[in-house]
Amino acid sequence: MHRMPGALERELADLAALTDHASTGAHDAYARLRGPLWATLHTLGFDGGEVLVLGDGAPTLLGMPGGQERSVDFVAARLVPLGGSASAAVTPGASSDVGCFDVVVASLPWADVQLRDPARWAQRVVRQAQMTIGAATLARPGGLIAVLATHDLMDAPDPGERRAIMQHAAFLGAVRLPAGVLRPAAGTDNVVDLMVFTAAGPPHATGTRAFETTVQISLPGGDVVLNRYFDDHPEQVLGSVEVEASVWGRPSLTVVGDGATFDREVSLALGSLAAGAVRDGLTAAAPGDPGVAGSAGGWVIEGARRYLPSQLQGGQIHGAWRTSHGWPTTRPPEPDVDL
């Protein structure tokens, strides 16, 4: 009779996967996501301003030249459109760190790690929800938030964490990436979602997509739980949803995609997300706005600095972002970054 792995085996498997995650960079994957992501944010109304990029791959997602990546990072910058000036000066209240950023991009810790210990799995869902709320509090009212998180945040049967997020942000849509798109090794091939929100408060979005509820779907190999958004919008899943047999317990959900077509598919899916949000009045951008009609054309990084916002330095919600790297507690001067 087959023996189910015990607590020690689960602990060792998690430690091995976390070690592989920490020692393997995902620079190329983040570079492939960067263009479609910023084009989407542009369509949703961003045309320059204050941005904050948090977490794994932050310099690459921002497009910093020669940026040294860290597993946990915090990079703030002011972006100015090529050939023009930012749509607004420094956001009022920026020195307080609270609600001052036009865009917050958060690549959440261990999003692509296959966790086998149930307690650690549940803790990750809770902490990633808390971090998403933290990102939302750093964006100005109506500002944009993009989050890379484990699919379990959207698929967990208990909607409590998603309801908590909805108290701080409106959900515009998501794209479900293929398994292994960031790091292909076994143990780091957990399915990752790219979710897009607007921060609550005036100017407030007029609505939100379905985000809280899940459905159970039957597939060859077993039943899995899927967020209703993806059940309603299967085109936002970049591959086929399948059941992955596991020696660790119940079968789990995976997404099998085609790496050769990933760039085109992620651009189309994010473009559809943004166009639909604008069409349905979920953002401050309106159809026909100059910033919506065409390509962004790119931005110049006018100023960039690494720092840990005071909102993320402690407390039950925001303390999860802390590291031992000794981040400064206030904003340092803003040196120009020449491209």
Number of C-alpha atoms within 10 A of each C-alpha: 3 5 7 10 12 10 12 10 14 16 15 13 17 20 15 15 23 19 14 17 24 16 10 15 17 17 17 14 17 22 16 16 18 16 16 19 20 21 21 25 22 22 27 28 21 23 23 25 23 25 23 27 26 25 22 26 27 27 25 23 24 25 18 18 12 9 12 11 16 14 17 19 24 21 20 24 24 23 22 21 18 14 9 10 15 19 13 13 11 15 14 12 12 15 12 14 19 17 20 23 29 27 26 27 26 28 26 22 23 22 26 27 26 20 24 23 19 11 9 13 15 14 12 21 22 17 21 25 23 22 25 31 22 22 29 34 23 26 27 28 22 23 31 28 31 26 24 25 27 25 23 22 23 28 25 19 16 13 16 14 20 23 15 15 21 19 12 20 29 28 24 27 25 26 24 25 26 24 23 23 23 24 21 14 16 13 22 26 22 29 24 28 23 20 23 24 28 30 30 21 14 10 14 17 24 11 14 19 15 16 22 22 18 20 15 14 11 12 12 8 12 15 16 20 17 21 22 18 20 21 15 10 13 15 15 23 22 22 20 13 18 19 20 15 14 10 11 16 10 13 16 17 22 23 21 18 19 13 13 8 10 18 15 10 21 21 18 15 21 24 19 17 23 26 17 15 25 21 14 16 15 23 26 18 20 19 17 11 11 14 18 23 13 12 13 20 10 17 20 21 22 18 17 21 18 19 18 23 23 15 19 20 17 12 9 9 19 20 16 17 23 15 13 6 8 9 15 13 13 13 17 10 9 14 11 13 14 10 10
